[in-house]
Structure formats: C-alpha cells, structure tokens
C-alpha cells in the first residue's frame, strides 16, 4: 500500500473511533438525589480512602487512619451510613497508624489490615467491631495492590523508597523483587491449579518506565509478570530471598499496523468465567496524549505467552526452562539463577482478544474500570457491562458489543464535581460504589424506571440490567419474561405493547407581537430532536448537551399560528415529544414600552376593572 | 523524579495545552455573504485544483485540465471572477493534458506550466492570454511541490510509480533521487548565497514512511533534506544522474522528555525575515491520533545541523566531508560517492525554536498553514499571524505569542460545508484565498469593522491587522495612530475614548403566567455571559457554541418583575449587553387554553372592539 493510502486509512480510522456521536452516553442521570450516599466529616477526608470488600461480602471504606463499614440505617429512611471499624482520634491516640493494606479476611474476621507506625508495620485479621487476631509484623514491605492467600501476603511497591515490585510476607519464606526498574503496580491476582498446587501462579499487572534511550521508543511499557507461588527464592550465592520464577511480557493495546499503542496501564478488572473456563482481564490504558483505551485479554492467552514464547535473553546454554515452578527453587542451577537475575522478558506480547483491537477508544478521561456480567441465565447468552469512572465524578455504564461499544448511561452521583478515587462493584447486589476523598455513593445499576414509562424507552436503552415488564407496564430489573433487545435495541420487540399516546395538542394563545418559546425536553442523547411547524422543520438539534430544545418566537404574528410538534428520532423509532397549537390574540397584549401603548393599556385596564 | 511525578506532569501538561477554552476562536464570522467568491461550473470541479501566485503577483487557480486567472469584475459590483487561461473542452481537443506543475514564470510570461499528455510531459512559460514560449519536454518527471529557478525545474514525486524524491529537469544535467524510500513531499525551497552561488542549496520538506520494524518506533518520520544546486550527479560507476550531495535530518516536533512526537508533516509555510536575516519555517504536523501541532524552525538552525552534526553512517574512512557543494560532483572520490549512495542522515535532529515546544497544539483538524507578518513598521515590532484551514471549510486566524497562541477569529467563508483543498496568502494585499474543488473565496484579513463599534471591541480582538481609529470611531485597518494592544488586549488603551452607553432599560410588559424569554447576543467566545436579575445571577454561560444566551421565564409572576441585565466579562473588561425591565400585567392575557379563560377572553374582546 502506498503512502497516501496509509494516511487516508489512519484519518478515517481515528475519526470513526473517536467520533463524538458514538462516545456520548445515551442517557444521563444527573440528579444526585437519586443516589444513596454517606459522607465523612471534612476533617477526616483523605485521598487515601478507598473502597474494598470484606470476606463477608460487606463493603468497607478505609485508608489513611480510618476504616468504616458501609451499612444501611433504617431511620429516618433506609439510607447509606458508615460505621467506624478503626477510627483514630489524633488527640487521644499517640501512635495512630497509616493503613497500607486492606484485604478480605477469614475465620470470622472479615478484614485483614496492615497499619504502618513510622518504620514499623503490623498486619492483623480484624472484625467489624474492631477486635483483631493473628497479628504479625515481620518483614512487611510494600502495600496495595496486594493479595492475601493462604499464609502469605503479597504486596507491591511502586515509586520511590524501596525497590519496586512484588513482595511476599510469610512465616518461612519472605521474598522480594530482584530488579531495579521504575514500576507502578495496578493489580495482582492468583491462578490456582486445584489438581497441582505446585503450579499455582501469581500475575501482577503494571506499567514500567522505559530505560530505552532511543528517541523513538515509548516512555512507558504496560506489562504483566508471572510468579510461581511455590517460589522459595534462590541460593545463598544468587537471588537469595528474591524471586527466581518471575517472567514478564508486554501487554499489547493499540494498533500494531500503525504502531499506535496505549502504553500506560491505569486499572485492571477481572471478569471470572461463567463455566470455570477462561477468565478475562480488562485493562484500562492511556497514551501520552491522554486518549484512553480498554483492551481485553484472556488468562489462557496470558499464560500461553509465558509457556510458549522465546525469551529476550537467549537461553542457549541453559539446561532448564526459565520460569518453571519447582519444589525447591533454592536448588536451581547457578546458571539458571544467574539468568533469572537479569529479569528475562518474553519476546511475544500478550495480544488482546478481538483481532487485536481495543474494545473501546475514548477521549473521556476514564480512571477506573469495573466489569460485570449480566443475564446469561437459563442458557441465554449474558452481556458484559463496563463501568468507567470519569473526571468530575461521573461514571459511564458501557455495553460491550462485538462492534462499537454502546454507552448506556452517564451517572452523576455526586452533588458537586469531584475526583473519583475508588470504585467497586458489588456484583451480587448489582450496586456500584464510588468514592471521593470524603464520600461514598451507591449507584443502583438496576434503577430501570429512569429510562421512561414506555416499552420502547426500555428497549432502546439497551441496558442488560433492565427489561420491559408487560404486566406492570414498567421498565424493571431484568428477569425472565421481561422484554429487552440488548444487541440491537429494536423496538419491534414492543410490537405487542401499546405505544405512547401522542395526545391532543395543547392550545396556547399568544398576544400579537409578543415573545414566546416552546420547550421540548431532551430525554436521550442518541436521538435527533427537531421542531416542526405544520409538518415543516423549523429547528433541529443533533449533537448538543442541553436539556431541552427551545423554539423561540421573537414576535408572534399570524404566520406563527399553527401546529407545532417536537419530534424525536432514534434509530428507526420516531415519536412526538411535545405538541402545541399556537393561536395569536390580536390587540394590545404583549406590547412593549411605547408610551402610547402603555397609555392605551392603562386606559383599557382602568375601563375593565 | 519518580513515576507518580511523571504521570501527574503529563496529565497536567496535556490538559492545559488542549483545553478547549484557549483553543476556541474569540470571534466567529459565519456569514458567507461577507466574502468575495467565484465558482467553477460543477462539471469542471476537480480535487486537483489549487491556488498559486504568478510572477506578476496575480492569483491563479488551476489543476486537472483547467487554469484560471482570478480577477475582479467591475459589474454589477466589484466581485471576484475567473478568467480562463488554459481551458480544455473535452469534446473539441483530443489531447487535453493534465496540469502537473504550476510555477511563477518570468520575462512577460507570468506562468510556468507543465502538462502531461499520457506518458509525455511538456512545460512552457505562459501568458494570461494563453500564449506560450520556451517549451520543453525532455526528462520531466514528478510534479508538485516543485520549484522553478534559473534554467532548472525541480519537481518532487511522492507515492506509487516513480522513485520518490527530488528530480531536476535542466538542459545539461537532469538528476534523480538515489533512494527507494516511501516519501511524501510537502515543500521545496531554495537558499541562495549571493556572494558564492556554488553554495546555493535546496531544502525539501517531507514525511518518510519508516522501514524500522521494531514495534516501538513510529511509523512515520518528518524530515528535511539538503541538496546542492551545483550538484552534477556522480561518476559513470556510481550515482550517475543521481544526487551526490543530498543529506537528510529529522524535524523534531513534540516533547522529547516524554517522547511524544508529531510525526506526519502536513504543510509548510515560510516566513521571510524582515531584515534579510533568518527566515522561519512553520511546519504543520499531526500524530497518529490526529492531534495537530505547529513547530517553527529557523533556516539557520536547519543548515547548522547539516554542517555540524555527525552522520548516522560513520565517515571514518572518508577523506571528504559528505554533502559539500563542489564544482564538479562527477569527480568526487569513489568512496564518497559510495557513501552517499546509502542516503546518510544526520544524527542531530532539527529542533524548533522556543525551548523545543510546539508553537501550538490542537484537536482541530488543521490541513494547511500560511503565515503573515503584520505591522512592524516605524521601528515597532511586528506580529506573526498563522492562518490554518480546518475541516468543513473554516479558517483560523491565530496570533503567535510568546506563551499561549490566541485564536483571533474563525472564518466560515463557504456557504456549505466543504473541504479546503488549497490556501494561499496574498501578503501585500492582506487577502487570504481558500479554495474547494469548485470555488475560490477571498478572506479580507483587514475586515476590522466586524469586531464591533467600540474601542474596547477593537482592542480586545488583538488582531494585528486592526486598530481603533479615534477620529472616525471605527475599528479600522491598522495604521499609524490607530489604537491596538496585541500583546495583552488591555482596554486601558481606550481610556481616552468614550465607552459604550449602557442605555435605559427597555421596559417589557408581560401578562401574568405567560411565557417569555430574554435574549442576549453572544459576540465573543472568550467572554463569560450571564443574566442578572436585580443584580443577582440567574443564568450563566461559560463555554458554549450558541449565538445567544436565552433566559427563559416559564410563567410570568410578580417575583419575575424587576431589572434584568446581561453582562459580558472578558479579561478585566465588563459590559452590559442587554438591559430589560420586566413588568407583569395581570389579567387574562397569556392564559392557556382553559375553556373558561377562552370564554372570558372572547367576552372581553367582543366588549372592547
């Protein structure tokens, strides 16, 4: 292909993928009163506060020096509240610690919390009443993202201070990273092999700052590394107390043919498979120009790269395969340990599913991602929904489709613009929790009535959480028998339902030459709205952020008399949203301030009343 | 600096540089009737038509099979017209050629035109009456961008077909490129050394498709290459009839510290120096994500790189310096000729002025750039104005400043949305010509009255072409004695002028419970507009694309009575744009269609008239 061809393809490609039409939420819920919320006292606000789930499925909000359990208060109404679990009053307690790790606990203790007091860190299992058990304080470094599994706590460290990487705290074999790279960790997960625990592995997702001095190479590289849980570190000579099994690979997200990559990994969400098969990893990335992309990987593809790819450092002289999980890594050959000391990488990159394309590309400054699987019961196929936090405290609910992603809704749960610092999905409840430095807000993902009171409103919404309940005539949480068409949003599915009643036109009398306006409410941002007068278009709105389409009548005249309809068109579905009949009343009404007119008006009024 | 620090810097940097506030034109001229225009018959429209200047300073519009001179018809009014110079009527002439090169001519022939007839190309000097002279047809390859100088025509070839690069057609020594790269040429200019013509050089600006297979490297590279005009090609053994002096260097545009580069060169404009010193080259670039940037280079910096930088291929064994201009390049040593055959590049990149930063970064899809120098007479400093064509047929007039560029105006000269295919500045006339496939429109850059009829309007516009004429009380083309403040737009400069008259409020009588609206015209998109009722803010508009700020009164009540002012605030300057006094008239007026009210109204009317 010639040069010109390349340029045109790139132009068209980007124009389509970032077109504002498709990246605009169909529906906006901006009424903050529609959300449950609970706030901290301003003085306890902290950028370190984050949401997490306890072992009991309850939600917690903690960080800095405080930790709360989220609950619902019965009075005055059922409303979100925070109950203190750990609460530090500066004046009273001299050694208030900083919470560094919060993990789900076990054995009646729903929490596992690490707290740093100066140089010293202590980790305990904790109950909601604050009682603690099984505390330890040996060799605890790093913090979140972390993972508590078995008798080991895995922590990570990003940035200044210690060496960046994955740390393990356990009674017998604490381990630390061997490399000196500049890394920022985003997520750490484990994959178990029930039939062979020796093969249990950890996967850590992070961005690494590149050491490559060549001017063309990217400054950042998104990576995943694999570690054997059975790793016991190296021999006394090489890699003692350091990982001997860690391999890393680059996460590819972008367009390889045009060498356009998203290189900074911002967040990762894991969607478990439904049938115990292949879990999916959703990575939220950005590039240097602040464009965001979501790429989806399967755990099978990730582990495949580590087992089949060649290594960046040749393995010629090695007798063993690097990165294998073995019973006692301390007995590995000196050659292999020396090889592992150089942090080998895989030559192959981990490619996303879907023909290498990002699932979504956007100019919105998304910062966090959560993913839910909706429906898929009774042998039906389910749908994946992405929840993405935006700047200024908004959240996008996005339907994953095989083609263009569909932004179902944009929630504005906060009363004032704010930074969303953490976001957590409670999948069984179908509630999304988002938090700022001092507030937690709950978004009910099954708040379906907001879409409208017609079957078509409900079907056009394409929200997998919702369906039209024919019996109750409401858009309701999806269940067997409700009507929905997630793939196409085709209102033909409503054919058996009664459609909206256009209703009679409201007659409005307007005095001659006076000003008036007609207002048409905007309900969906994927529709085209227009005002028609006696069937002819007067004004249209295609891509606006307003809440209404206003038709202005500068000075009422006989030519302005007639029937006015505001028509909304979305896909194949057209409806009349507002309907007026304007009639002019002649005479003095609505006159402006000419002295003669004023005098005349005064005379008329005095004559009448 | 740690990793987190890096991320924050990058986030803030981009947010600032692409903030919509600063990249929004202050003033929009959308009335197409305000521009002179001339159109082709639809059947003659062609994407190849482009604007160019003849040797006589006149403007021409040609390409495909037609060429016109732009002129002004006296009747009915002074209006833009096209006079055919070369016009091919398919039915009449069997060998209608395609125009491949259009250059200013000389010696009474204002044009030099090359026309291709199948495989055969012929170039002639031409007069506006169509007569031609000094035609030749030997060894003519390539097309625009081209350069006619002395007895040589330099053409370029981009894309499929021939070898990409610079070609020379001249009687004795035609030359062609030696490399096989995939390149797209944007501009070719010459730099003469009056005192030593042997040192006369050409500079060609282009984008090259990278051969680098490494996944991290960019797909495209913007470059400039230098060629000696005295080059006679190599020996019979090496580089015969090919350039022996061509060197190339990368044009750097972007942020080296974050390795974010704009890699596709779209257009180049040259701004001659005022004092015969250092000409400036303005490059319009884009990156793979369609973000545009303008970077500015000096010719001194460009030639410096070619004379001082090391070469990408070591020159160890060479006795001569590669790229030197010599009397007879055919006699260069075989070693040097072999060295030049490998197309050596400079290790150093050409860096833009201004601390490496782009002059401008924008999400607007600019496609062409022209640059003008305005003012600077009588020892005063002049100002540089960039003219940038956008999609949909608009043009931005941008003031170059030492900090943020200031978008003075956005012109919409076409009646319908169109692609601007060519743009040319007539600097002495201060007119900008833009063309689509079938239309040429003239933008008068000194159309100053559009900014308003107050001194403050004129000064806030920061348009170097305009100043406030105190005598005539108009915003007029800049001349000695007119008031302007290009650097700061400070209205204090108008202190001696009479300010705008706020005027008495217009009293409006509005019937009780009827609808009404107040409208405030939006004149500048850099101002904040708000409606105040009795001094308290009711509604504000900060970043909208509308033409007016409408305050809606849903149903007039006594609480709505009072004084309404629409206030515009731009920098330190505040003014009242609209001013109303609303009074409610009680009674039946404006009632909606309740039958009782209608009956009452009918009764009242019948009683009165």
Interface residues (C-beta under 8 A of the other chain):
Chain A: X2 X3 X4 X6 X7 X10 X11 X14 X15 X18 X158 X159 X160 X182 X183 X184 X207 X209 X212 X214 X215 X216 X217 X218 X219 X256 X258 X259 X260 X261 X264 X287 X288 X289 X290 X291 X349 X506 X507 X508 X509 X510 X511 X514 X515 X516 X517 X519 X550 X552 X585 X587 X589 X590 X591 X592 X593 X598 X601 X604 X605 X608 X609
Chain B: X2 X3 X4 X6 X7 X10 X11 X14 X15 X18 X158 X159 X160 X182 X183 X184 X207 X209 X212 X214 X215 X216 X217 X218 X219 X255 X256 X258 X259 X260 X261 X264 X287 X288 X289 X290 X291 X349 X506 X507 X508 X509 X510 X511 X514 X515 X516 X517 X519 X550 X552 X581 X585 X587 X589 X590 X591 X592 X593 X598 X601 X604 X605 X608 X609
